[in-house]
């Protein structure tokens, strides 16, 4: 029988240590304790990260109780330790959160999906599931040495294109895989379309208030013209290899449906030129009439993001402006009516999404609208920040665990695809 993983912690300089006595602890919502799930080795492109302003919490092997580690002596050094979590590559879904104790002056953490980690017999381990094993999203295929040359060549051919100018930044500075695909001319390519948004998500990765954490990246500032979006889309649909798809609605923009009239014209131009490949939109589903216009124009795949199917929690996180959850559900229904491939981009947070009431609401939504896919996306946010949002807003019930949540979804909708990436036409 394998020994239980030990506690991982860091010194103030970020050097990692495993504790000689304390076992790894993990958080599920507000509860901290010894994990009852089996961890997996840290994936090859994952990494450990220290959590500033937070003390590590381990498990006393004698009592089984959580212990806050306030001071550590290593050799001739005594220091205040720092809690550690893990950041995982695409294709993995975390099931537990790092166990920590925030100090009074703890900063809000940068927007990453922090995962519980420990030290196993052969190195770091994490509490996560490998939920999408397809190799076209292997990080080894991205950020290659030829990428800068591909970017330069594409921009030389269409130098004024606002879409390409934005994607250059996303591809080379932010290492966005979907943006890079546009220049590799393969699989799913990005077409950022909007600078405006009608939601004020607490965890928005491109727009944060002054007292919030640093945004993961800067939002697009100059919205592209119809012709610029159409040129990028036509080039990709004509020439790309693999799972050929173009997608509106990226992390570097606002809500694409706020520019549905321009996107509609771009889609019609694409489909007037070629019937090849798939046209997808990543959206909050707020403007149902706009989405229906896009579906009539040739949109064939819709991915609607939500953190919950329970309206109070949805509203607390998204803070919608001029729409509500009933509009989101209406958009799911419209996409289904038009025969589009319907995916939910579930912003997953262990200890909240897997509460009994939350599970029931999500299963009901998936079954009612015959959703094709649930893409499990670990929510990138400081865990304490999201727990504060969820208190009093999440549906009642105890957490059943992320693995049990996914199993309940499969039972609610037989044939449901659970993964992390969009499906091409030949995969639907």
C-alpha positions as CSV (number, residue, x, y, z in Angstrom):
1,X,0.0,0.0,0.0
2,X,1.4,3.4,-1.0
3,X,2.2,5.8,1.8
4,X,0.0,8.9,2.1
5,X,1.5,12.0,0.4
6,X,3.3,14.4,2.6
7,X,2.7,18.1,3.0
8,X,4.4,20.4,0.4
9,X,5.4,23.9,1.4
10,X,7.8,26.7,0.2
11,X,10.2,29.1,1.8
12,X,9.8,32.9,1.2
13,X,12.0,32.5,-1.9
14,X,9.8,29.9,-3.5
15,X,12.0,26.8,-2.9
16,X,9.9,23.7,-2.3
17,X,10.1,21.3,0.6
18,X,8.2,18.2,1.8
19,X,7.4,18.0,5.5
20,X,9.0,15.0,7.2
21,X,5.9,14.3,9.4
22,X,2.8,16.1,8.3
23,X,0.6,14.6,5.6
24,X,-0.9,16.6,2.7
25,X,-4.3,18.2,3.4
26,X,-6.7,19.5,0.8
27,X,-9.7,21.8,0.7
28,X,-13.2,21.0,-0.5
29,X,-15.2,24.2,-0.3
30,X,-14.8,25.5,3.3
31,X,-13.8,22.1,4.7
32,X,-10.1,21.2,5.1
33,X,-9.0,17.6,5.8
34,X,-7.1,14.6,4.6
35,X,-8.1,13.8,1.0
36,X,-10.1,10.7,0.5
37,X,-9.4,10.6,-3.2
38,X,-6.4,9.1,-4.9
39,X,-4.0,11.6,-6.3
40,X,-2.2,11.4,-9.7
41,X,1.5,12.3,-10.5
42,X,2.0,16.0,-11.4
43,X,1.4,16.1,-15.2
44,X,4.5,16.7,-17.3
45,X,3.6,20.3,-18.1
46,X,2.1,21.1,-14.7
47,X,4.0,23.0,-12.0
48,X,3.9,23.7,-8.3
49,X,3.3,27.3,-7.2
50,X,3.6,29.0,-3.9
51,X,0.6,30.9,-2.5
52,X,1.8,34.2,-1.0
53,X,0.3,35.3,2.3
54,X,-1.0,31.8,3.1
55,X,0.3,29.4,5.7
56,X,0.4,25.7,4.7
57,X,-2.0,23.3,6.4
58,X,-1.1,19.6,6.9
59,X,-2.5,16.6,8.6
60,X,-1.2,15.2,11.9
61,X,-0.7,11.5,11.2
62,X,-1.4,10.6,14.8
63,X,-4.7,12.5,15.2
64,X,-5.9,13.0,11.6
65,X,-6.5,16.6,12.4
66,X,-5.5,19.6,10.3
67,X,-2.4,21.5,11.6
68,X,-1.5,25.1,10.5
69,X,2.3,25.2,9.9
70,X,3.4,28.6,11.2
71,X,7.2,28.2,11.5
72,X,9.7,25.8,10.0
73,X,13.4,25.1,10.6
74,X,15.4,23.7,7.7
75,X,19.1,23.3,8.5
76,X,20.2,26.5,10.3
77,X,17.3,28.5,8.9
78,X,14.0,29.3,10.6
79,X,11.3,30.9,8.5
80,X,7.6,31.3,8.1
81,X,6.5,28.8,5.4
82,X,4.3,29.5,2.4
83,X,1.4,27.2,1.2
84,X,1.8,25.5,-2.1
85,X,-0.6,24.4,-4.8
86,X,-0.3,23.2,-8.4
87,X,-1.2,24.6,-11.8
88,X,-2.2,22.0,-14.4
89,X,-2.0,21.9,-18.2
90,X,-5.1,21.8,-20.4
91,X,-6.9,18.5,-20.3
92,X,-6.9,18.1,-16.5
93,X,-9.7,19.0,-14.1
94,X,-8.9,19.6,-10.4
95,X,-10.9,17.8,-7.8
96,X,-9.6,19.4,-4.6
97,X,-8.1,22.8,-3.7
98,X,-4.9,23.7,-1.7
99,X,-5.3,23.7,2.0
100,X,-4.1,27.0,3.4
101,X,-4.6,29.5,6.1
102,X,-4.6,33.1,4.8
103,X,-2.8,35.7,6.9
104,X,-4.5,39.0,7.7
105,X,-2.6,40.9,5.0
106,X,-2.8,38.2,2.4
107,X,-3.0,39.5,-1.2
108,X,-5.7,38.4,-3.6
109,X,-4.0,35.6,-5.6
110,X,-3.4,35.9,-9.4
111,X,-6.0,34.3,-11.5
112,X,-5.0,30.7,-11.9
113,X,-6.7,27.4,-11.1
114,X,-5.0,26.4,-7.9
115,X,-5.0,22.6,-7.3
116,X,-4.2,20.6,-4.1
117,X,-0.8,19.1,-4.2
118,X,1.4,16.9,-2.0
119,X,4.7,14.9,-2.1
120,X,4.3,11.3,-3.1
121,X,6.8,8.4,-3.1
122,X,8.1,9.5,-6.6
123,X,7.6,13.2,-6.5
124,X,4.8,15.8,-6.5
125,X,1.2,14.5,-6.8
126,X,-2.1,16.4,-7.4
127,X,-5.7,15.8,-6.9
128,X,-7.1,16.0,-10.4
129,X,-8.7,13.9,-13.2
130,X,-7.3,13.6,-16.7
131,X,-10.6,14.5,-18.4
132,X,-9.4,15.0,-22.0
133,X,-6.7,12.8,-23.4
134,X,-6.7,14.0,-27.0
135,X,-3.1,14.8,-28.2
136,X,-3.9,17.7,-30.5
137,X,-3.8,19.9,-27.3
138,X,-0.4,18.5,-26.2
139,X,1.6,21.6,-25.1
140,X,4.6,20.2,-27.0
141,X,2.8,21.2,-30.2
142,X,2.7,24.9,-29.2
143,X,5.1,27.8,-28.7
144,X,7.6,26.1,-31.1
145,X,10.6,27.8,-32.5
146,X,8.9,28.4,-35.9
147,X,5.9,30.2,-34.4
148,X,7.4,33.8,-34.5
149,X,8.2,33.3,-38.2
150,X,4.7,32.1,-38.9
151,X,3.3,35.1,-37.1
152,X,5.5,37.5,-39.0
153,X,4.6,35.9,-42.4
154,X,0.9,36.1,-41.7
155,X,1.0,39.7,-40.6
156,X,3.1,40.7,-43.7
157,X,0.2,39.3,-45.8
158,X,-2.5,41.2,-43.9
159,X,-0.7,43.8,-41.9
160,X,-3.7,46.1,-41.0
161,X,-5.9,43.3,-39.7
162,X,-6.9,44.0,-36.1
163,X,-7.7,40.4,-35.5
164,X,-4.2,39.3,-36.4
165,X,-2.5,42.1,-34.5
166,X,-4.4,41.1,-31.4
167,X,-3.6,37.4,-31.9
168,X,0.1,38.2,-32.3
169,X,0.1,39.4,-28.7
170,X,-2.0,36.5,-27.5
171,X,0.1,33.9,-29.3
172,X,3.6,35.2,-28.4
173,X,3.1,36.9,-25.1
174,X,0.2,35.0,-23.4
175,X,1.0,31.7,-25.1
176,X,-2.7,31.2,-25.9
177,X,-3.0,27.9,-27.8
178,X,-6.1,28.9,-29.7
179,X,-4.4,32.1,-30.9
180,X,-1.3,30.1,-31.9
181,X,-3.5,27.7,-33.9
182,X,-4.5,30.6,-36.2
183,X,-0.8,31.0,-37.2
184,X,-0.1,27.3,-37.3
185,X,-3.2,27.1,-39.5
186,X,-4.7,24.0,-37.8
187,X,-7.5,22.9,-35.6
188,X,-9.5,25.6,-33.6
189,X,-8.5,29.2,-34.5
190,X,-9.4,32.3,-32.6
191,X,-11.3,35.4,-33.9
192,X,-11.6,37.9,-31.1
193,X,-14.5,40.3,-32.0
194,X,-15.6,42.5,-29.1
195,X,-14.2,45.0,-26.6
196,X,-17.5,45.3,-24.6
197,X,-19.1,43.0,-22.1
198,X,-22.5,42.9,-20.4
199,X,-21.3,40.9,-17.4
200,X,-19.0,41.9,-14.6
201,X,-17.6,38.5,-13.7
202,X,-15.7,38.5,-10.4
203,X,-13.0,36.3,-12.0
204,X,-12.8,38.1,-15.3
205,X,-9.4,37.4,-16.8
206,X,-9.2,40.5,-18.9
207,X,-10.8,43.2,-16.8
208,X,-10.3,43.7,-13.1
209,X,-11.0,46.6,-10.8
210,X,-8.1,48.5,-9.2
211,X,-8.5,46.6,-5.9
212,X,-8.7,43.2,-7.7
213,X,-5.9,40.9,-8.7
214,X,-3.8,41.6,-11.8
215,X,-5.8,40.6,-14.9
216,X,-4.2,37.6,-16.7
217,X,-3.9,39.7,-19.8
218,X,-5.0,42.9,-21.4
219,X,-8.3,43.0,-23.2
220,X,-8.5,43.8,-26.9
221,X,-8.9,47.6,-27.3
222,X,-9.9,48.1,-31.0
223,X,-12.8,46.0,-32.3
224,X,-12.1,44.5,-35.8
225,X,-14.1,45.2,-38.9
226,X,-16.4,42.7,-40.5
227,X,-14.0,42.2,-43.4
228,X,-11.0,41.6,-41.0
229,X,-12.9,38.9,-39.2
230,X,-14.1,37.3,-42.4
231,X,-10.6,37.3,-43.9
232,X,-9.2,35.4,-40.9
233,X,-12.1,33.0,-40.9
234,X,-12.0,32.3,-44.6
235,X,-8.2,31.7,-44.6
236,X,-8.5,29.2,-41.8
237,X,-11.6,27.3,-43.0
238,X,-10.0,27.0,-46.5
239,X,-6.5,26.0,-45.5
240,X,-6.3,24.6,-42.0
241,X,-5.6,20.9,-41.1
242,X,-6.9,18.8,-38.3
243,X,-10.1,19.7,-36.5
244,X,-10.9,22.7,-38.6
245,X,-12.8,25.3,-36.6
246,X,-13.0,29.1,-36.1
247,X,-14.2,30.4,-32.7
248,X,-15.5,33.8,-31.8
249,X,-15.3,34.7,-28.1
250,X,-11.8,34.6,-26.6
251,X,-10.3,35.4,-23.2
252,X,-8.8,38.6,-24.6
253,X,-12.2,40.2,-25.4
254,X,-15.6,41.0,-23.9
255,X,-18.8,39.3,-24.8
256,X,-19.0,38.5,-28.6
257,X,-22.8,38.7,-28.7
258,X,-22.6,42.5,-28.1
259,X,-21.3,42.6,-31.7
260,X,-23.6,40.0,-33.1
261,X,-24.6,42.1,-36.1
262,X,-20.9,42.4,-37.2
263,X,-20.3,38.7,-36.5
264,X,-23.4,37.7,-38.5
265,X,-22.0,39.5,-41.6
266,X,-18.6,37.9,-41.1
267,X,-20.1,34.4,-40.8
268,X,-22.2,35.0,-44.0
269,X,-19.1,36.0,-45.8
270,X,-17.2,32.9,-44.6
271,X,-20.0,30.6,-45.6
272,X,-20.4,32.3,-49.0
273,X,-16.8,31.4,-49.7
274,X,-16.5,27.9,-48.2
275,X,-18.6,25.3,-46.5
276,X,-15.6,23.6,-44.9
277,X,-15.0,23.3,-41.2
278,X,-17.0,24.5,-38.2
279,X,-17.9,27.9,-36.9
280,X,-18.2,28.2,-33.1
281,X,-18.9,30.9,-30.6
282,X,-17.9,31.0,-26.9
283,X,-20.5,33.2,-25.2
284,X,-22.3,33.9,-22.0
285,X,-25.6,33.3,-23.9
286,X,-27.0,36.7,-22.8
287,X,-28.5,38.0,-26.1
288,X,-30.7,35.2,-27.4
289,X,-32.0,37.1,-30.5
290,X,-28.4,37.8,-31.5
291,X,-27.4,34.2,-31.1
292,X,-30.3,33.1,-33.2
293,X,-29.2,35.5,-36.0
294,X,-25.8,33.9,-36.0
295,X,-27.3,30.4,-36.1
296,X,-29.3,31.4,-39.1
297,X,-26.1,32.8,-40.7
298,X,-24.2,29.5,-40.4
299,X,-23.0,29.2,-36.8
300,X,-23.0,25.4,-36.0
301,X,-21.5,25.2,-32.5
302,X,-22.2,27.1,-29.3
303,X,-20.3,26.9,-26.1
304,X,-22.1,28.7,-23.3
305,X,-20.1,29.5,-20.1
306,X,-21.7,29.3,-16.7
307,X,-20.5,28.7,-13.2
308,X,-23.8,27.3,-12.0
309,X,-27.3,26.4,-13.1
310,X,-28.6,27.8,-9.8
311,X,-29.6,31.4,-10.6
312,X,-28.5,33.1,-7.3
313,X,-24.9,31.8,-7.6
314,X,-24.8,32.5,-11.3
315,X,-25.9,36.1,-10.6
316,X,-23.4,36.5,-7.7
317,X,-20.5,35.6,-10.0
318,X,-21.4,36.9,-13.4
319,X,-23.2,40.1,-12.1
320,X,-25.1,40.4,-15.4
321,X,-26.1,43.7,-16.9
322,X,-29.4,43.8,-18.8
323,X,-29.9,40.0,-18.9
324,X,-30.5,37.2,-16.4
325,X,-30.2,33.4,-16.2
326,X,-33.5,32.8,-18.0
327,X,-31.9,34.4,-21.1
328,X,-28.9,32.0,-20.8
329,X,-31.3,29.1,-20.7
330,X,-33.3,30.5,-23.7
331,X,-30.0,30.7,-25.7
332,X,-29.2,27.0,-24.9
333,X,-32.7,26.1,-26.1
334,X,-32.3,28.2,-29.3
335,X,-29.0,26.6,-30.1
336,X,-30.6,23.2,-29.7
337,X,-33.6,24.2,-31.9
338,X,-31.2,25.1,-34.7
339,X,-29.3,21.8,-34.5
340,X,-26.1,23.3,-33.3
341,X,-23.6,21.4,-31.2
342,X,-24.3,22.6,-27.7
343,X,-21.5,22.6,-25.1
344,X,-21.4,24.1,-21.6
345,X,-18.2,25.7,-20.4
346,X,-18.6,24.8,-16.8
347,X,-16.4,27.0,-14.5
348,X,-15.7,24.2,-12.0
349,X,-14.9,24.8,-8.4
350,X,-14.6,21.9,-5.9
351,X,-16.8,22.1,-2.9
352,X,-19.3,24.4,-4.7
353,X,-20.4,22.9,-8.0
354,X,-20.6,19.5,-6.4
355,X,-23.0,20.5,-3.7
356,X,-26.1,18.4,-3.9
357,X,-28.4,21.3,-4.8
358,X,-25.9,22.5,-7.4
359,X,-25.6,19.0,-8.9
360,X,-29.4,18.6,-9.2
361,X,-29.8,22.0,-11.0
362,X,-27.0,21.3,-13.4
363,X,-28.2,17.8,-14.2
364,X,-31.7,19.1,-14.8
365,X,-30.4,21.8,-17.2
366,X,-28.2,19.3,-19.2
367,X,-31.0,16.7,-19.5
368,X,-33.7,19.2,-20.3
369,X,-31.8,20.7,-23.2
370,X,-30.0,17.6,-24.3
371,X,-26.6,19.2,-24.0
372,X,-24.0,17.5,-26.1
373,X,-20.9,18.3,-24.0
374,X,-19.8,19.7,-20.7
375,X,-16.3,21.2,-20.8
376,X,-14.9,21.2,-17.3
377,X,-12.8,24.3,-16.9
378,X,-11.2,24.7,-13.4
379,X,-12.2,28.3,-12.4
380,X,-9.2,30.6,-12.4
381,X,-9.7,32.6,-9.2
382,X,-8.3,33.0,-5.7
383,X,-10.2,30.2,-3.8
384,X,-11.0,32.4,-0.9
385,X,-12.4,35.1,-3.2
386,X,-14.8,32.6,-4.9
387,X,-15.8,31.0,-1.6
388,X,-16.9,34.5,-0.4
389,X,-19.0,34.8,-3.6
390,X,-20.6,31.4,-3.0
391,X,-21.5,31.9,0.6
392,X,-25.3,32.4,0.8
393,X,-25.6,32.1,-3.0
394,X,-24.8,28.5,-3.8
395,X,-27.5,25.9,-3.7
396,X,-27.7,23.9,-0.4
397,X,-26.3,20.5,0.3
398,X,-23.0,18.9,1.2
399,X,-20.4,18.4,-1.5
400,X,-20.3,15.0,-3.1
401,X,-17.0,15.4,-4.8
402,X,-16.1,16.3,-8.4
403,X,-15.8,12.6,-9.6
404,X,-19.3,12.0,-8.3
405,X,-20.6,15.2,-9.9
406,X,-19.3,14.0,-13.3
407,X,-20.8,10.6,-12.9
408,X,-24.2,12.1,-12.1
409,X,-24.0,14.2,-15.2
410,X,-23.4,11.1,-17.3
411,X,-26.4,9.4,-15.8
412,X,-28.6,12.5,-16.4
413,X,-27.7,12.7,-20.0
414,X,-26.6,9.4,-21.6
415,X,-24.0,10.0,-24.3
416,X,-22.9,13.3,-22.8
417,X,-19.3,14.1,-23.7
418,X,-17.2,15.4,-20.7
419,X,-13.9,16.9,-21.7
420,X,-12.0,20.1,-21.9
421,X,-11.8,21.0,-25.6
422,X,-14.2,21.8,-28.4
423,X,-15.1,18.9,-30.8
424,X,-14.6,19.2,-34.5
425,X,-17.3,18.2,-37.0
426,X,-16.0,14.7,-37.3
427,X,-16.0,14.2,-33.5
428,X,-19.7,15.1,-32.9
